[in-house]
Amino acid sequence: MEIWNTILLLLFLCMWILMQTQAYKNECSVTLRKADCSHMNLKTIPQYLPEDIRTLDVSHNRLVELKPSSLTRYQSLEQLDVSYNSLKGVPAGLCQAVPELWRLILRHNEVHLLQVQDVRNCTRLTHLDLSDNRLRLNGDPFSGTENLAWLDVSRNKLTTACLGSRPQLPSLETLILTGNDITELKKDDFYFLSQSLSFRTLSLSSLPLKKVDHGCFKPIAQLQDLVLDGCKLNPTFMSTLCKELTDTSLRNLSVQDTQQVVLKNSTFMGLAKTNLTILDLSNNKMNQISDGAFQWFPMLEYLSLEYNNLKHLTNGTFLGLKSLKKLNLQLALVKGHASALPVIDDFSFQPLVQLEYLYMERTAFREITENIFDGLLCLRELNLGWSSTGLKIISNTTFASLQGSPLLQTLNLTGMGIKGLGPGAFSSLGNLKTLVLSHNFINQNLTGKEFEGLNSIKELHLSFNQQMITLTSTAFLHVPTLRTLMLGHALSPNLDVEPSPFRPLVNLMMLDLSNNNIANIRNGLLEGLHHLSVLKLQHNNLARVWKNANPGGPMLFLSDAQNLTVLQLDYNGLDEIPRMAFQGLSQLKYLSISGNLLNFLHDSIFDDLRSLRVLWLQKNLLTSVRRETFRVPLSNLTELIMDHNPFDCTCESMLWFHTWLNTTNTSVPDRDKSYICNTPSMYFNRSVMDFNPESCKDIVPFKAAYIITSTLVLGLMAIAFLVHYQGWRINFYWNIVVNRTLDINDSRYRRVTECRYVYKAYIVHAQKDKLWVERSLLPLEDKDFKFFLEDRDAMPGCSTLETIVDNMRMSRKVVFVVTEALLNDPWCRKFKAHQALHQVMEENRDSLVLIFLEDVADYLLTQSLLLRKGMLKRRCMVHWPLQKERIPAFRQKLQLALASSNRVS
């Protein structure tokens, strides 16, 4: 016992020391004509405030007297809060000093005697709080407050509800008498409100009521809202009280925590003549409701029975509630340690023909039977979240009783211990729009049959599943109307499914795949989701997906979601982002890539994000913020979060960002404290804002010289490499361009048109290949398709050189049959190849065709024939096949080559 006393004493001393050493504000804060002078240890009203203030808060100070003269400076004052002080009374003349005052708060003071002259001239006062004082009334103190609408005299140890001997307070709407010592409501207690035609709310909470006189509520027959929370009302007294309320206009009755353990069918009989629309019976430890207990409320629209201990609901429990729209049964049925599960009989809700909202969170009942919800014709929302019903598998009969509820749009099954969904589990809910299955234990492959019949579904929540759900390609085949799909912390880490399970969701706007450790996806993950606006992928393992070293390259899975506005990729282990990752996301407004391992970003990575407004990049490894990378997104941002990166505070890395931070209107929270330099040593552990941009001015000339010199050196190197490796190509095309431009042609050999060609092709071959030419090329000839062969078509007596030159010009194409023998033939090397190449450049024609009977290296072709494969079109190079069945294809390719255009492209 002594130990406990010592501990309590120490705690008391600590609290006292804290109170004594509490730091007070040094001065009042003034914002929008409101002065806050609370917690300043004041003993008088400050006189240095602006004269035009409208609100003054001097609560939690040491005021023992409120002098009207101290407020005359503030003639515009409308609201005054002097609560939690030591005032002994309300000073006479207060309202004359501040004539505009309409709200006065005096709670938690020591106001004892309230007299007529104290608030006589407060004609504009509408709100008066005198709670938690030691109030004693002398005469009719409120007779001068004709506009007072709200009066609180709670916890003043008043023994009577009578606040005056004659009618007064004509404008009063609300009277709060909570927590006083009133044990009896006498007949004339509310006589002072008999002329208050607007009065409607009376709070009698936490009163030790024992008796009510007959006719006590008659002066306030217009009463609409009555609060009796915390009163200890036995069943007999409750019935008597209801009888006294029979002639009132009561619409809202709150009797929370009033020990209504049992409701009899006669308890509320006295309220039968009222038009009660709201009844709150929460926190009453109620364990039984007799059949017909609510039959007296045909107009009731809202009934709350939450936080009770009901054991049984029957088809007579809600009898007579034909207008009820909302029923709150949260924690109304609870299983005890030694008791069995409560029971809800079939057809228990059948009398509730107008019920729209049924809340049964955290209830406990034996089971969901086939007829438990029968009769709820107007039901729109059913909430069974965290209820204990023994439900493990949802079959197609579980909610069959809701088939007669065509208006049902929301079904909440959160945290009900569900382990599986059977085929057609929700097939009877064709009009359902929102289905919540979060925080369950579902462990199965979703094939799509589970959601058959959900023809109007808009939202599906499967987040925070304690087991793993595996998606197949048909998982959402039957719910194409879905717009919101929440799968956070629910899936197996493999989404490498083809086709994507989300492909049927053509109307999807929000997709949550966060906290699933997803590592395997395909490029087409979001294919077809053209309306997708919000994508959450944080807390996964997508590092490999965007690596350039990934087999097949990085997966640009965002390319199919061009209408994204929100994208979250936090904590994915990303150490690189491909250059085209965000290409086309012109609608993106919110991008978060925090908590990754990024140390480099490509220059153009954000160039398409012209609508970006919020960018989160904190907790990465970024060392620089360069203009080339961040110019586009930072030009339109409203908020940037980029703290906790190891910034390199050098001119190259930080100059532009430092300038931007000092000139931008973008919100950058904690820019002075959380943006810390890591290097160099002179700025280590200092704010980025401490970086000195003046130090960068000296290096500008050297930087320009460096850029010019580097550009020249690199340019010369590039030219040297180009000439060395591609000089022949430049020379070849240069000759062609020169000949085209100058049009240098011998007058004897003008360019002939297509109709003047005599031969289709001039055949150049080695003597060794003559047999192949006769067998494979000559069969292609006909009357309109002729080749020139020297052995066959040369004119006798003409020189060989003249024959070659003239007939090449008369042939549409020059065909070389390329073999080792041809490359070694001196005529071909010394004259024919030269003449063919000269004709190509001089005549401005691309007329060469190479037939390769053997594989010949490009350098041998260059050495022997002065030709390169790069000079010719691909269709002008034909290879003789080794397989006989491919010879027809060879002939077709050859005919295409011979028919191709001669113009050099």
Buried (B, 14 or more C-beta within 10 A) or exposed (E): EEEEEEEEEEEEEEEEEEEEEEEEEEEBEBEEEEBBBBBBEBEBBBEEBEEEBBBBBBBBBEBEEBBBEBBEBBEBBBBBBBBBBEBBBBBBBBBBBBEEBBBBBBBBBBBEBBBBBBBBBBBBBBBBBBBBBEBBBEEBBBBBBBBBBBBBBBBBEBEBBBBBEEBBBBBBBBBBBBBBEBEBBBBBBBBBBBBBEEBBBBBBBBBEBEEBEEEBBBBBBBBBBBBBBBBEBEBEBBBBBBBBBBBBBBBBBBBBBBBBBEBBBBBBBBBEEBBBBBBBBBBBEBBBBBEBBBBBBBEBBBBBBBBBBBBBBBBBBBBBBBBBBBBBBBBBBBBEEEEEBBBBBBBBBBBBBBBBBBBBBBBBBBEBBEEBBBBBBBBBBBBBBBBBBEBEEBBBBBBBBBBBBEEBBBBBBBBBBBBBBBEBBBBBBBBBBBBBBBBBBBEBEBBBBBBBBBBEBBBBBBBBBBEBBBBEBBBBBBBEBBBBBBBBBBBBBBBEBEBBBBBBBBBBBBBBBBBBBBBBBBBBBBBBBEBBBBBBBBBBBBBBBBBEEEEEEBBBBBBBBBBBBBBBBBBBEBBBBBBBBBBBBBBBBBBBBBBBEBBEBBEBBBBBBBBBBBBBBBBBEBBBBBEEBBBBBBEEBEEBBBBBBEBBBBBEBBBBBBEBBEEBEBEBEEBEEBBBBBBEEEBEEEBBEEBEEEEBEEEEEEEEEEEEEEEEEEEEEEEEEEEEEEEBEEEBEEBBEEBEEEEEEEEEEEEBEEEEBBBBBBBBBBEBBBEBBEEBBEEBEEEEEBBBBBEEBBEEEEEEEEBBBBBBBBBBBBBBBBBBBBBEBEBBBEBBBEBBBEBBBBBBBBBBBBBBBEEBEEEEBBEBBBBBBEBBBEEBBBBBEEEEEEEEEBBEBBBEBBEBEBEBE
